Amino acid sequence: MKTMDFKFIFLLFSLSFSISSSAISHANFMPRFPSSNIVRPEQLSLSTTNELYRTKYFTQILDHFNYNPPSYKTFQQRYLINDTFWGGAGKNSPIFVYTGNEGDIEWFTQNTGFMFDTAPHFKALLVFIEHRFYGKPIPFGGDKDIAYSNATTLGYLSSTQALADYATLIIDLKKNISATDSPVVVFGGSYGGMLAAWFRLKYPHVAIGALASSAPILNFENITSPYSFNSIITQDFRSKSENCYKVIKGSWQHIEDTANKPGGLEVLRKSFKICKNYISVSSLESWLHTAYVYTAMTDYPTPSNFLNPLPAYPVKQMCKAIDDEVGANDTLAKLYGAANIYYNSSGSATCFDLEDDSDPHGLGEWTWQACTEMIMPTSGNNKESIFPASEWDYNGRASFCKNLFDIEPRPNWITTEFGGHDIERLLKRFASNIIFFNGLRDPWSGGGVLKNISNTIISIVAEEGAHHVDLRFSSREDPKWLQDVRRREMEIIGKWISQYYHDLAHS
């Protein structure tokens, strides 16, 4: 069985989702990462991607926390750099660093326009560092077959190792460009946002502040309800149309009933224009579930191309497709219209391949992290959920990980290493200079920091915001609330930098 065929979603995080009810057979939903060509930047401030950044490599140590001889092995860590607007080391101009996510760093760089938009104002050097084991930085000679082979090699893939990579690279880079007194601010979205926040906590001597966008650092160990994620998705759709919500909610049983009739699978195939190579009930449900989850996450106010090309407010457009479908009683036609918003906004697809397990953005090794330290309960569904009722099943996750990697998850490790319980009291004691942005239409916001902790640990919450929408390239069509969010983030970062220069001058 292929890794992608287990019940894990890959997008900045893995989701475990399963259906269980008396009326519906136990079926694992196995959404695959969207199949698409290499992502095109949403908008480029410069004319070509070659001008957007230059690619460099840093010789990185394999293991920062062990002194056995194998620990001293090295690999080449890729990072991207843009010095177009940098004021230079002589002026101690700032360095903005993106803490790379679980995927190809070029993908994230091309979709993190906020840093490019703000660089001229701050005269900042931009650096985007790729996470080990994703994209190009593959240890063990760059051989993925070896690096991904088993727990012995994958054991070097962790958030703590990645943070140490970033600290080591930043310190060396500053030394090499004679910029040891230039202040560093780290940025990140989603898992990268978690890393940015944790980097500020673990390496305050390296970074003076962090912008952690859509960073669910509280989505661990009985801190955030496992029902939160899908409840927010449910509300996203329900807020646009009660009929849309009811159609999707009732569709799972309708699909099961259709499949159980003679020739039912063929009816489903034709209704959804599924390619003739493969179809099953679970794969079709997985395909639809993926569309709803990712559309809710990227419910941006302007057209986007972060995952698939999507129109502005895609949840609204999905519900419009369901509500406006001519065949009032044709549930399958309604669902097909909604799925088309996510999978086929251009209208060029002739059929959809449910067996496609391609991973164009290099997210596959998140399975390892989701089996070791990133145990994030998200699969609970109450009776109001748009998805069938289900419970978060830790034992199912543990069994999956044991079978695949012969390891036991460590569900308490993240809160042990970085904290999480009673976060207000914890961070108020020792932390500073972190912005937590969350959009409440983002299902991950349930695990985010949603209120200010101190005068310097600021929560910015946008009622209409989606997943790290603040980090996207700005647009003339951006609503005022989004413009205000970015303006406030710039003001706060400006205060950090000004305070740093003041302290430097008086030290």
FIVEX-295271 format. One line per field, with one value per residue (C-alpha): residue in three letters; x, y, z. Coordinates in nm, 4 decimals. Example, Ala and Ser with C-alpha at 12.3 -4.5 7.8 and 13.67 -1.06 7.14 Angstrom:
r = c(ALA / SER)
xx = c(1.2300 / 1.3670)
yy = c(-0.4500 / -0.1060)
zz = c(0.7800 / 0.7140)
This chain:
r = c(MET / LYS / THR / MET / ASP / PHE / LYS / PHE / ILE / PHE / LEU / LEU / PHE / SER / LEU / SER / PHE / SER / ILE / SER / SER / SER / ALA / ILE / SER / HIS / ALA / ASN / PHE / MET / PRO / ARG / PHE / PRO / SER / SER / ASN / ILE / VAL / ARG / PRO / GLU / GLN / LEU / SER / LEU / SER / THR / THR / ASN / GLU / LEU / TYR / ARG / THR / LYS / TYR / PHE / THR / GLN / ILE / LEU / ASP / HIS / PHE / ASN / TYR / ASN / PRO / PRO / SER / TYR / LYS / THR / PHE / GLN / GLN / ARG / TYR / LEU / ILE / ASN / ASP / THR / PHE / TRP / GLY / GLY / ALA / GLY / LYS / ASN / SER / PRO / ILE / PHE / VAL / TYR / THR / GLY / ASN / GLU / GLY / ASP / ILE / GLU / TRP / PHE / THR / GLN / ASN / THR / GLY / PHE / MET / PHE / ASP / THR / ALA / PRO / HIS / PHE / LYS / ALA / LEU / LEU / VAL / PHE / ILE / GLU / HIS / ARG / PHE / TYR / GLY / LYS / PRO / ILE / PRO / PHE / GLY / GLY / ASP / LYS / ASP / ILE / ALA / TYR / SER / ASN / ALA / THR / THR / LEU / GLY / TYR / LEU / SER / SER / THR / GLN / ALA / LEU / ALA / ASP / TYR / ALA / THR / LEU / ILE / ILE / ASP / LEU / LYS / LYS / ASN / ILE / SER / ALA / THR / ASP / SER / PRO / VAL / VAL / VAL / PHE / GLY / GLY / SER / TYR / GLY / GLY / MET / LEU / ALA / ALA / TRP / PHE / ARG / LEU / LYS / TYR / PRO / HIS / VAL / ALA / ILE / GLY / ALA / LEU / ALA / SER / SER / ALA / PRO / ILE / LEU / ASN / PHE / GLU / ASN / ILE / THR / SER / PRO / TYR / SER / PHE / ASN / SER / ILE / ILE / THR / GLN / ASP / PHE / ARG / SER / LYS / SER / GLU / ASN / CYS / TYR / LYS / VAL / ILE / LYS / GLY / SER / TRP / GLN / HIS / ILE / GLU / ASP / THR / ALA / ASN / LYS / PRO / GLY / GLY / LEU / GLU / VAL / LEU / ARG / LYS / SER / PHE / LYS / ILE / CYS / LYS / ASN / TYR / ILE / SER / VAL / SER / SER / LEU / GLU / SER / TRP / LEU / HIS / THR / ALA / TYR / VAL / TYR / THR / ALA / MET / THR / ASP / TYR / PRO / THR / PRO / SER / ASN / PHE / LEU / ASN / PRO / LEU / PRO / ALA / TYR / PRO / VAL / LYS / GLN / MET / CYS / LYS / ALA / ILE / ASP / ASP / GLU / VAL / GLY / ALA / ASN / ASP / THR / LEU / ALA / LYS / LEU / TYR / GLY / ALA / ALA / ASN / ILE / TYR / TYR / ASN / SER / SER / GLY / SER / ALA / THR / CYS / PHE / ASP / LEU / GLU / ASP / ASP / SER / ASP / PRO / HIS / GLY / LEU / GLY / GLU / TRP / THR / TRP / GLN / ALA / CYS / THR / GLU / MET / ILE / MET / PRO / THR / SER / GLY / ASN / ASN / LYS / GLU / SER / ILE / PHE / PRO / ALA / SER / GLU / TRP / ASP / TYR / ASN / GLY / ARG / ALA / SER / PHE / CYS / LYS / ASN / LEU / PHE / ASP / ILE / GLU / PRO / ARG / PRO / ASN / TRP / ILE / THR / THR / GLU / PHE / GLY / GLY / HIS / ASP / ILE / GLU / ARG / LEU / LEU / LYS / ARG / PHE / ALA / SER / ASN / ILE / ILE / PHE / PHE / ASN / GLY / LEU / ARG / ASP / PRO / TRP / SER / GLY / GLY / GLY / VAL / LEU / LYS / ASN / ILE / SER / ASN / THR / ILE / ILE / SER / ILE / VAL / ALA / GLU / GLU / GLY / ALA / HIS / HIS / VAL / ASP / LEU / ARG / PHE / SER / SER / ARG / GLU / ASP / PRO / LYS / TRP / LEU / GLN / ASP / VAL / ARG / ARG / ARG / GLU / MET / GLU / ILE / ILE / GLY / LYS / TRP / ILE / SER / GLN / TYR / TYR / HIS / ASP / LEU / ALA / HIS / SER)
xx = c(0.0000 / 0.1327 / 0.2132 / -0.0302 / -0.3042 / -0.3240 / -0.5574 / -0.3319 / -0.3873 / -0.0791 / -0.0926 / 0.1313 / -0.0054 / -0.1488 / -0.5064 / -0.6487 / -1.0053 / -1.2332 / -1.6054 / -1.7822 / -2.1552 / -2.4250 / -2.5537 / -2.2240 / -1.9650 / -1.6280 / -1.4293 / -1.1029 / -1.0915 / -0.7522 / -0.7272 / -0.4246 / -0.2329 / -0.3769 / -0.2263 / -0.1036 / 0.1887 / 0.4680 / 0.3076 / 0.3124 / 0.3655 / 0.0461 / 0.2137 / 0.5749 / 0.7091 / 0.9935 / 0.9729 / 1.0955 / 1.1518 / 1.5246 / 1.5082 / 1.2881 / 1.5703 / 1.9109 / 1.9757 / 2.2567 / 2.3660 / 2.5063 / 2.6978 / 2.4838 / 2.5633 / 2.3409 / 2.2844 / 2.3149 / 2.2496 / 2.4834 / 2.8607 / 2.8898 / 3.0929 / 2.7860 / 2.6498 / 2.9219 / 2.8018 / 2.6855 / 2.4373 / 2.3766 / 2.0940 / 1.9308 / 1.8321 / 1.7033 / 1.8174 / 1.7091 / 1.9238 / 1.7506 / 1.6373 / 1.8911 / 2.0442 / 2.3658 / 2.5715 / 2.7278 / 2.3906 / 2.2987 / 1.9946 / 1.7595 / 1.7471 / 1.4067 / 1.4217 / 1.1471 / 1.1573 / 1.0819 / 0.7848 / 0.7414 / 0.7838 / 0.9731 / 1.1015 / 1.0451 / 0.6733 / 0.6538 / 0.8787 / 0.6662 / 0.3577 / 0.4970 / 0.4623 / 0.4364 / 0.8127 / 0.8799 / 0.6226 / 0.7773 / 1.1455 / 1.1732 / 1.0220 / 1.2647 / 1.5559 / 1.5661 / 1.7655 / 1.5335 / 1.6344 / 1.4165 / 1.5626 / 1.4498 / 1.3586 / 1.5787 / 1.4444 / 1.2118 / 1.2966 / 1.6730 / 1.8311 / 1.8364 / 2.0969 / 2.2911 / 2.4389 / 2.1097 / 1.9839 / 1.6133 / 1.5989 / 1.8456 / 1.7268 / 1.3636 / 1.4313 / 1.3572 / 1.3484 / 1.7272 / 1.7741 / 1.4418 / 1.5223 / 1.7156 / 1.3946 / 1.2440 / 1.1418 / 1.4263 / 1.6875 / 1.5296 / 1.5406 / 1.9044 / 1.9702 / 1.8167 / 2.0153 / 2.3422 / 2.2834 / 2.1737 / 2.4722 / 2.7143 / 2.5464 / 2.5631 / 2.9309 / 3.0087 / 2.8397 / 2.9815 / 2.6317 / 2.6673 / 2.4834 / 2.1941 / 1.8691 / 1.6926 / 1.3151 / 1.1752 / 0.8541 / 0.6499 / 0.3045 / 0.1325 / 0.3996 / 0.6532 / 0.4683 / 0.5010 / 0.8719 / 0.9000 / 0.7357 / 0.9431 / 1.2591 / 1.2031 / 1.1531 / 1.4550 / 1.6977 / 1.6208 / 1.9873 / 1.9508 / 1.6116 / 1.4695 / 1.1105 / 0.8791 / 0.5672 / 0.3874 / 0.0940 / -0.1735 / 0.0507 / -0.1532 / 0.0989 / -0.1834 / -0.3161 / -0.1589 / -0.2203 / -0.5686 / -0.5256 / -0.7435 / -1.0582 / -1.0240 / -1.3633 / -1.2361 / -1.0880 / -1.3924 / -1.6334 / -1.4710 / -1.4952 / -1.8612 / -1.9223 / -1.7380 / -1.9844 / -2.2907 / -2.2304 / -2.2593 / -2.5648 / -2.7754 / -2.8813 / -2.5191 / -2.4321 / -2.7238 / -2.6456 / -2.2828 / -2.3723 / -2.6226 / -2.4087 / -2.1934 / -2.4925 / -2.6222 / -2.2881 / -2.2867 / -2.6428 / -2.5672 / -2.2556 / -2.4495 / -2.6964 / -2.6268 / -2.4028 / -2.3743 / -2.0004 / -2.0412 / -2.3098 / -2.0692 / -1.7907 / -2.0001 / -2.1488 / -1.8072 / -1.6229 / -1.3768 / -1.1144 / -1.1769 / -0.8629 / -0.9994 / -1.2889 / -1.4044 / -1.6390 / -1.3598 / -1.1412 / -1.4303 / -1.5246 / -1.1597 / -1.1421 / -1.4451 / -1.3283 / -0.9956 / -1.1712 / -1.3818 / -1.0915 / -0.8474 / -1.1091 / -1.1970 / -0.8303 / -0.7686 / -1.0943 / -0.9094 / -1.0792 / -0.8917 / -0.8071 / -0.5235 / -0.2955 / -0.1391 / -0.2780 / -0.4968 / -0.6120 / -0.9123 / -1.1465 / -1.1971 / -1.4075 / -1.4073 / -1.6318 / -1.8997 / -1.8467 / -1.8768 / -2.2047 / -2.3252 / -2.2581 / -2.4607 / -2.7468 / -2.7700 / -2.7586 / -3.0557 / -3.1366 / -3.2864 / -3.2896 / -2.9652 / -2.7316 / -2.4443 / -2.4616 / -2.4530 / -2.1482 / -1.9744 / -2.0313 / -1.8763 / -1.5765 / -1.5144 / -1.4493 / -1.1483 / -1.0239 / -1.1180 / -1.1682 / -1.0253 / -1.2713 / -0.9972 / -1.0013 / -1.1699 / -1.1629 / -1.0262 / -0.7775 / -0.8560 / -0.5446 / -0.3118 / -0.0810 / 0.1630 / 0.3293 / 0.4341 / 0.5353 / 0.7394 / 0.5227 / 0.5415 / 0.7823 / 0.5383 / 0.4084 / 0.7196 / 0.6697 / 0.3004 / 0.4056 / 0.6678 / 0.6201 / 0.3401 / 0.0464 / -0.2295 / -0.5847 / -0.8138 / -1.0492 / -1.3376 / -1.6811 / -1.9897 / -2.3467 / -2.3536 / -2.0405 / -2.0487 / -1.8661 / -2.0038 / -1.9683 / -1.6320 / -1.3889 / -1.0192 / -0.8499 / -0.4998 / -0.4703 / -0.5387 / -0.2612 / -0.0221 / -0.1028 / -0.0489 / 0.2888 / 0.3953 / 0.3114 / 0.4779 / 0.7893 / 0.8005 / 0.7955 / 0.5759 / 0.4493 / 0.5459 / 0.2267 / 0.3657 / 0.6977 / 0.6013 / 0.4503 / 0.7508 / 0.9970 / 0.8127 / 0.5291 / 0.1619 / -0.0378 / -0.1364 / 0.0323 / -0.0517 / 0.1231 / 0.4092 / 0.4991 / 0.4307 / 0.7141 / 0.9948 / 0.8928 / 0.8567 / 0.8248 / 0.5937 / 0.2962 / 0.0386 / -0.1961 / -0.5068 / -0.8006 / -1.1131 / -1.2220 / -0.9041 / -0.9732 / -0.6298 / -0.7205 / -0.8768 / -0.5243 / -0.3830 / -0.3098 / -0.6206 / -0.5606 / -0.2760 / -0.0443 / 0.1591 / 0.2472 / 0.4963 / 0.3241 / 0.0408 / -0.2508 / -0.4069 / -0.7364 / -0.9281 / -1.2860 / -1.2855 / -0.9261 / -0.8140 / -0.4892 / -0.1916 / -0.3721 / -0.1598 / 0.1565 / 0.0216 / 0.1242 / -0.0820 / -0.3424 / -0.5434 / -0.8522 / -0.7557 / -1.0318 / -0.9640 / -0.9417 / -0.6547 / -0.4736 / -0.5132 / -0.3693 / -0.0569 / -0.0199 / -0.0333 / 0.2169 / 0.4582 / 0.4148 / 0.4919 / 0.7966 / 0.9135 / 0.8989 / 1.1070 / 1.3733 / 1.3751 / 1.4133 / 1.6977 / 1.8831 / 1.8268 / 1.9655 / 2.2580 / 2.3476 / 2.3446 / 2.5187)
yy = c(0.0000 / 0.3413 / 0.5937 / 0.8391 / 0.5761 / 0.5943 / 0.8333 / 1.1359 / 1.4629 / 1.6479 / 2.0244 / 2.2178 / 1.9636 / 1.6141 / 1.5502 / 1.2206 / 1.1758 / 0.8778 / 0.8162 / 0.6100 / 0.5959 / 0.3382 / 0.4374 / 0.4642 / 0.1947 / 0.2511 / 0.4113 / 0.5949 / 0.9220 / 0.9516 / 1.2927 / 1.3311 / 1.6493 / 1.8334 / 1.7238 / 2.0268 / 2.1545 / 2.3375 / 2.6306 / 2.9677 / 3.2685 / 3.4524 / 3.7795 / 3.8762 / 4.2142 / 4.1562 / 4.0441 / 3.6856 / 3.4280 / 3.4518 / 3.8138 / 3.7274 / 3.5413 / 3.3787 / 3.0224 / 2.9413 / 2.6422 / 2.6041 / 2.3041 / 2.1923 / 1.9387 / 1.6318 / 1.6207 / 1.9274 / 1.7393 / 1.4426 / 1.4081 / 1.0578 / 1.0436 / 0.9945 / 1.3226 / 1.5146 / 1.4131 / 1.7090 / 1.7940 / 2.0901 / 2.3106 / 2.5317 / 2.8877 / 3.1664 / 3.5261 / 3.8664 / 4.1735 / 4.4085 / 4.6483 / 4.5760 / 4.8841 / 4.6948 / 4.5729 / 4.9139 / 5.0534 / 4.7431 / 4.7046 / 4.4246 / 4.0691 / 3.9053 / 3.5253 / 3.2830 / 2.9621 / 2.7022 / 2.4666 / 2.1025 / 2.1445 / 2.3036 / 2.6442 / 2.7997 / 2.7281 / 2.9089 / 3.1931 / 3.2624 / 3.2779 / 3.4900 / 3.8292 / 4.0204 / 3.9954 / 4.1261 / 4.4008 / 4.5224 / 4.4837 / 4.8291 / 5.0013 / 4.8378 / 4.8113 / 4.4439 / 4.1505 / 3.8569 / 3.4980 / 3.1877 / 2.8714 / 2.5263 / 2.2692 / 1.9601 / 1.6498 / 1.8624 / 2.0006 / 1.9972 / 1.9593 / 1.5791 / 1.4276 / 1.1110 / 1.2402 / 1.3764 / 1.0233 / 1.0187 / 0.6389 / 0.6284 / 0.9370 / 0.8258 / 0.4545 / 0.3959 / 0.5384 / 0.5247 / 0.7933 / 0.9753 / 1.0149 / 1.3290 / 1.4936 / 1.7001 / 2.0541 / 2.0925 / 1.9921 / 2.2308 / 2.5228 / 2.4501 / 2.4457 / 2.7904 / 2.9332 / 2.7910 / 2.9186 / 3.2671 / 3.3158 / 3.2014 / 3.4147 / 3.7284 / 3.6656 / 3.6116 / 3.9347 / 4.1333 / 4.1942 / 4.0673 / 4.3736 / 4.3549 / 4.2616 / 3.9452 / 3.9050 / 3.5610 / 3.4999 / 3.1881 / 3.0606 / 2.7416 / 2.4929 / 2.7562 / 2.9969 / 2.7527 / 2.7305 / 3.1104 / 3.1430 / 2.8599 / 3.0056 / 3.3321 / 3.1367 / 2.9092 / 3.1469 / 3.4999 / 3.5891 / 3.5239 / 3.6809 / 3.9962 / 3.9029 / 3.6699 / 3.6968 / 3.3643 / 3.3494 / 3.0804 / 2.8926 / 2.6382 / 2.5980 / 2.4968 / 2.2106 / 1.9488 / 1.7286 / 1.8149 / 2.1903 / 2.2313 / 2.0266 / 1.7636 / 1.8883 / 2.2417 / 2.1959 / 2.0486 / 2.2695 / 2.5755 / 2.4232 / 2.3511 / 2.7103 / 2.8411 / 2.6690 / 2.7122 / 3.0865 / 3.1172 / 2.8996 / 2.6747 / 2.4768 / 2.4307 / 2.3018 / 2.0571 / 1.9255 / 1.8502 / 1.7116 / 1.4685 / 1.3797 / 1.1152 / 0.8880 / 0.9627 / 0.8591 / 0.5381 / 0.4558 / 0.5196 / 0.3024 / 0.0127 / -0.0003 / -0.2149 / -0.0108 / 0.2528 / 0.3067 / 0.3731 / 0.6291 / 0.7999 / 0.7860 / 0.9562 / 1.2097 / 1.3315 / 1.2684 / 1.0322 / 0.8804 / 0.5163 / 0.3798 / 0.3656 / 0.4511 / 0.3476 / 0.5013 / 0.5909 / 0.7472 / 0.9585 / 1.0719 / 1.1476 / 1.3546 / 1.5597 / 1.5972 / 1.7317 / 1.9950 / 2.1166 / 2.1289 / 2.3066 / 2.5481 / 2.6460 / 2.6945 / 2.9134 / 3.1091 / 3.4236 / 3.7514 / 3.7646 / 3.4986 / 3.2688 / 2.9974 / 2.8670 / 2.5157 / 2.5106 / 2.8148 / 2.9458 / 3.2402 / 3.4965 / 3.3666 / 3.0064 / 2.8751 / 3.1177 / 3.0028 / 2.6367 / 2.7067 / 2.9098 / 2.6096 / 2.3895 / 2.6353 / 2.7352 / 2.3879 / 2.3523 / 1.9952 / 2.0662 / 1.7008 / 1.5973 / 1.5912 / 1.4450 / 1.7265 / 1.9801 / 1.8158 / 1.7971 / 2.1698 / 2.2415 / 2.0142 / 2.1880 / 2.5144 / 2.3568 / 2.1071 / 2.2672 / 2.6422 / 2.6777 / 2.4263 / 2.2452 / 1.9098 / 1.6285 / 1.3759 / 1.3445 / 1.0766 / 0.9432 / 0.7274 / 1.0221 / 1.0368 / 1.2926 / 1.5271 / 1.8327 / 2.0412 / 1.7769 / 1.7351 / 1.3582 / 1.3283 / 1.5081 / 1.1567 / 1.0989 / 1.4160 / 1.3372 / 1.0019 / 1.1292 / 1.4751 / 1.6514 / 1.4695 / 1.7203 / 1.5964 / 1.7347 / 1.4593 / 1.4898 / 1.5550 / 1.6288 / 1.5815 / 1.9312 / 1.8729 / 1.8934 / 1.5600 / 1.2385 / 1.2019 / 1.0657 / 1.0682 / 1.1517 / 0.8118 / 0.8294 / 0.4508 / 0.4438 / 0.6955 / 0.5007 / 0.1734 / 0.3317 / 0.4701 / 0.1408 / -0.0444 / 0.2085 / 0.3076 / 0.0690 / 0.3663 / 0.5028 / 0.8623 / 1.1069 / 1.3110 / 1.5055 / 1.6060 / 1.9363 / 2.0765 / 1.9499 / 2.1158 / 2.4385 / 2.4672 / 2.5117 / 2.4506 / 2.7756 / 2.9649 / 3.3096 / 3.2596 / 3.0733 / 3.3292 / 3.6298 / 3.5157 / 3.5195 / 3.5782 / 3.8917 / 4.0244 / 3.7704 / 3.8477 / 3.5697 / 3.6242 / 3.4097 / 3.4296 / 3.2814 / 3.1196 / 2.9120 / 2.5720 / 2.5845 / 2.9020 / 2.6887 / 2.5936 / 2.9448 / 3.2172 / 3.4358 / 3.7064 / 3.9297 / 3.7823 / 4.0939 / 4.4311 / 4.2599 / 3.9252 / 4.0399 / 3.8471 / 3.9839 / 3.8157 / 3.8696 / 3.7456 / 3.6990 / 3.5791 / 3.2443 / 3.0484 / 3.2909 / 3.5358 / 3.8200 / 3.6717 / 3.6737 / 3.9366 / 4.2498 / 4.3402 / 4.6486 / 4.4350 / 4.3472 / 4.4415 / 4.7161 / 4.4752 / 4.2901 / 4.6122 / 4.7134 / 4.3803 / 4.4199 / 4.7843 / 4.6894 / 4.4072 / 4.6510 / 4.9002 / 4.6391 / 4.5062 / 4.8656 / 4.9183 / 4.6073 / 4.7262 / 5.0807 / 4.9462 / 4.7241 / 5.0191 / 5.2229 / 4.9449 / 4.8926 / 5.2615 / 5.2660 / 4.9363)
zz = c(0.0000 / -0.0927 / 0.1773 / 0.0190 / 0.0448 / 0.4237 / 0.6033 / 0.5958 / 0.4138 / 0.3060 / 0.3090 / 0.5456 / 0.7937 / 0.7851 / 0.8776 / 0.9902 / 0.8743 / 0.8917 / 0.8713 / 1.1326 / 1.1916 / 1.2046 / 0.8623 / 0.6779 / 0.6434 / 0.8059 / 0.5268 / 0.5429 / 0.3577 / 0.1953 / 0.0300 / -0.1875 / -0.2374 / -0.5379 / -0.8651 / -1.0523 / -1.2475 / -1.0683 / -0.8956 / -1.0639 / -0.8401 / -0.7550 / -0.8426 / -0.8952 / -0.7951 / -1.0371 / -1.3957 / -1.3624 / -1.0918 / -1.1606 / -1.0491 / -0.7510 / -0.5760 / -0.6172 / -0.5064 / -0.2650 / -0.0604 / 0.2891 / 0.4211 / 0.7128 / 0.9852 / 1.0041 / 1.3804 / 1.6025 / 1.9259 / 1.9217 / 1.9103 / 1.7743 / 1.4490 / 1.2226 / 1.3555 / 1.1760 / 0.8326 / 0.6271 / 0.3551 / 0.1288 / 0.2533 / -0.0076 / 0.0647 / -0.1560 / -0.1208 / -0.2503 / -0.1794 / -0.4265 / -0.1563 / 0.1165 / 0.2759 / 0.3414 / 0.6326 / 0.6825 / 0.7855 / 0.9877 / 0.7658 / 0.8719 / 0.7474 / 0.7011 / 0.7138 / 0.6157 / 0.8217 / 0.5574 / 0.5726 / 0.4853 / 0.1118 / -0.1749 / -0.0604 / -0.4030 / -0.3718 / -0.0385 / -0.1516 / -0.4576 / -0.2374 / 0.0465 / -0.1130 / 0.2144 / 0.2617 / -0.0897 / -0.0466 / 0.2793 / 0.1883 / 0.0210 / 0.3250 / 0.5691 / 0.3222 / 0.4180 / 0.2896 / 0.2215 / 0.2954 / 0.2539 / 0.4073 / 0.2963 / 0.5617 / 0.5812 / 0.4023 / 0.1836 / -0.1593 / -0.2161 / 0.1332 / 0.1392 / 0.3726 / 0.2917 / -0.0301 / -0.1589 / -0.2189 / -0.1325 / -0.1485 / 0.1397 / 0.3272 / 0.3237 / 0.3634 / 0.7312 / 1.0827 / 1.1138 / 0.8490 / 0.8900 / 1.2586 / 1.1660 / 1.0413 / 1.3228 / 1.4080 / 1.6587 / 1.4022 / 1.1504 / 1.3956 / 1.4709 / 1.0948 / 1.0614 / 1.3534 / 1.2224 / 0.8699 / 0.9801 / 1.2077 / 0.9391 / 0.6711 / 0.8847 / 0.9500 / 0.5822 / 0.4721 / 0.7658 / 0.8986 / 1.2540 / 1.3884 / 1.1417 / 1.3194 / 1.2060 / 1.1954 / 1.1120 / 0.9187 / 0.8587 / 0.7719 / 0.8884 / 1.0031 / 0.8995 / 1.1288 / 1.4155 / 1.3436 / 1.3357 / 1.6786 / 1.8236 / 1.6719 / 1.8551 / 2.1785 / 2.1325 / 1.9605 / 2.0890 / 2.0411 / 1.6671 / 1.5874 / 1.7459 / 1.6563 / 1.4669 / 1.2546 / 1.2972 / 1.0583 / 1.0959 / 1.3377 / 1.5387 / 1.8189 / 2.0547 / 1.8410 / 2.0669 / 2.3682 / 2.4933 / 2.4457 / 2.1363 / 2.0779 / 1.8037 / 1.6793 / 1.6213 / 1.2741 / 1.1048 / 1.3002 / 1.1435 / 0.7960 / 0.8652 / 0.9698 / 0.6635 / 0.4326 / 0.6506 / 0.6801 / 0.3023 / 0.2501 / 0.4725 / 0.1662 / 0.0584 / 0.4041 / 0.4054 / 0.0569 / 0.1451 / 0.4871 / 0.3342 / 0.0353 / 0.2016 / 0.2616 / -0.0881 / -0.2409 / -0.0335 / -0.1359 / -0.5022 / -0.4929 / -0.3390 / -0.6275 / -0.9349 / -1.1632 / -0.8929 / -0.9273 / -1.2967 / -1.2191 / -0.9825 / -1.2380 / -1.5041 / -1.2628 / -1.1492 / -1.4787 / -1.3117 / -1.5406 / -1.6255 / -1.4643 / -1.1087 / -0.8809 / -0.5335 / -0.2816 / -0.0393 / -0.3088 / -0.4384 / -0.0882 / -0.0213 / -0.3402 / -0.2385 / 0.1203 / -0.0001 / -0.2084 / 0.0834 / 0.3295 / 0.1015 / -0.0286 / 0.3279 / 0.4115 / 0.1088 / 0.1129 / 0.0061 / -0.0925 / -0.4229 / -0.6844 / -0.5778 / -0.7065 / -0.3883 / -0.4298 / -0.7355 / -0.9325 / -0.7386 / -0.7742 / -0.5002 / -0.2108 / -0.3382 / -0.0573 / -0.1706 / -0.5293 / -0.4288 / -0.2529 / -0.5492 / -0.7725 / -0.5380 / -0.4942 / -0.8607 / -1.0117 / -1.2475 / -1.1498 / -0.8083 / -0.7029 / -0.8695 / -0.5686 / -0.7686 / -1.0227 / -0.7404 / -0.5854 / -0.9210 / -0.9709 / -0.6300 / -0.6913 / -1.0227 / -0.8384 / -0.6716 / -0.9283 / -1.2583 / -1.2370 / -1.5874 / -1.7275 / -1.9188 / -1.7357 / -1.9263 / -1.6394 / -1.2861 / -1.1816 / -0.8329 / -0.8385 / -0.8866 / -0.5848 / -0.7272 / -0.4822 / -0.6860 / -0.3853 / -0.2045 / 0.1051 / 0.1324 / 0.4244 / 0.6502 / 0.7195 / 0.9302 / 1.1302 / 1.1724 / 1.3143 / 1.5555 / 1.7073 / 1.5168 / 1.6698 / 1.6003 / 1.6725 / 1.4013 / 1.2863 / 1.5305 / 1.3817 / 1.5920 / 1.4722 / 1.3197 / 1.1127 / 0.7363 / 0.7491 / 0.9060 / 1.2815 / 1.3929 / 1.6831 / 1.6921 / 1.7097 / 1.8531 / 1.8581 / 1.4848 / 1.4262 / 1.6494 / 1.4733 / 1.1319 / 1.2393 / 1.3922 / 1.0718 / 0.8427 / 1.0384 / 1.3363 / 1.5735 / 1.8505 / 1.8258 / 2.0995 / 2.1462 / 2.4434 / 2.2929 / 2.1287 / 2.4475 / 2.6418 / 2.4047 / 2.3236 / 2.5740 / 2.5036 / 2.8170 / 2.9904 / 2.7077 / 2.8448 / 3.1754 / 3.0093 / 2.7414 / 2.9612 / 3.1891 / 2.9360 / 2.5733 / 2.3608 / 2.0053 / 1.8422 / 1.6193 / 1.5915 / 1.2967 / 1.2569 / 1.0204 / 1.1736 / 0.8443 / 0.8599 / 1.0199 / 1.1841 / 1.3740 / 1.6467 / 1.7529 / 1.7230 / 1.9762 / 1.9525 / 2.2129 / 2.3221 / 2.5804 / 2.6559 / 2.5055 / 2.2756 / 2.2113 / 1.9907 / 1.8452 / 1.5270 / 1.4451 / 1.1218 / 1.1208 / 0.7423 / 0.7139 / 0.5718 / 0.6002 / 0.6253 / 0.3980 / 0.5394 / 0.3846 / 0.0287 / -0.2246 / -0.1800 / -0.4405 / -0.5252 / -0.4680 / -0.1096 / 0.1353 / 0.3880 / 0.6797 / 0.5106 / 0.4286 / 0.7933 / 0.9126 / 0.7021 / 0.8024 / 1.1690 / 1.1219 / 0.9562 / 1.2396 / 1.5032 / 1.3160 / 1.2705 / 1.6463 / 1.7056 / 1.4642 / 1.6046 / 1.9576 / 1.8432 / 1.6883 / 2.0043 / 2.2215 / 1.9835 / 1.9947 / 2.3744 / 2.4343)
